[in-house]
Amino acid sequence: MSLFNQDFVVDAGRDWAKDIYLLDANNAPTVDLRGYTITGSLKPVVFPYTSVANFICTFISAIAGQFTIALDATDTEGLTDERYEYEIVLTSGNTSYSLLKGFLTISSEVPAYVIPTE
């Protein structure tokens, strides 16, 4: 079981990133992640359950429990309108922890933009 669960929606063919801050109720850092590596994978929720993309995971501040998970446009352009399951894992030595897990929904809808008129 993972420590946190969060679902996201991602536009197909676009870069996507989410900053993650591990904070307590007083908005103070809760976890020192120095000495850990972060990895993440994306898998379909239907068979076959093999990974279709790996997240780019980078620390913003390991000591403050802050990091970014990202997928680039190349990763998202081949994904169809469906739901995928993802998991972000912390590893230190031979020990791994499931930190964040959830569903990622791919949207191919073109967002509507309002063009201002003069």
Sequence and secondary structure as in RCSB ss.txt:
>XXXX:A:sequence
MSLFNQDFVVDAGRDWAKDIYLLDANNAPTVDLRGYTITGSLKPVVFPYTSVANFICTFISAIAGQFTIALDATD
TEGLTDERYEYEIVLTSGNTSYSLLKGFLTISSEVPAYVIPTE
>XXXX:A:secstr
  SEE  EEEETTS EEEEEE B TTS B    TT EEEEEEEESSS    SEE EEEEEETTTTEEEEEE HHH
HHT  SSEEEEEEEEEETTEEEEEEEEEEEEE           
